[in-house]
Amino acid sequence: KNYGVNSAIYHILQEGMTNAIRHGNASKIWINLSYSNENIKFNIKDNGAGAVAFIEGFGLKGIKERVESFGGKVEFKQQDGFTIDGEMVILNDSERCPNPIFQSIFSEK
C-alpha cells in the first residue's frame, strides 16, 4: 500500500546498520520502529566508537534526502555510540512522493 515509504525506511535502516558496522565498529545495533496511520518514527542506535566530529557522507545525506522527501526530519547524534532519530510522513495512495528525484524509485510496479 505504501511502497514508497516502506522502501525508504528499508534503505534507511540498511544504511544505518552498514554505517554502525563499517564506521563505528559496533557490536550491537538497536532499532525501534513506531508506525501510525500518519507517520513512521525510527531510531537506530549502536554501541560503536561514535565520532568526535562526523562528515555527512553519501550514506547520511541519502538518509536525510529520503526522510525529507516524505516531509520528515532526521537527527544524527553522537553519544555513547551513534544514533539516527527520524520521522517520516506516510502518504496516501493518491499522493506522490514530493521529491521528483525519488518519484521513479518509489513508484509502484
Secondary structure, 3 states (H helix, E strand, C coil): CCHHHHHHHHHHHHHHHHHHHHCCCCCCEEEEEEECCCEEEEEEEECCCCCCCCCCCHHHHHHHHHHHHCCCEEEEECCCCEEEEEEEECCCCCCCCCCHHHHHHHCCC
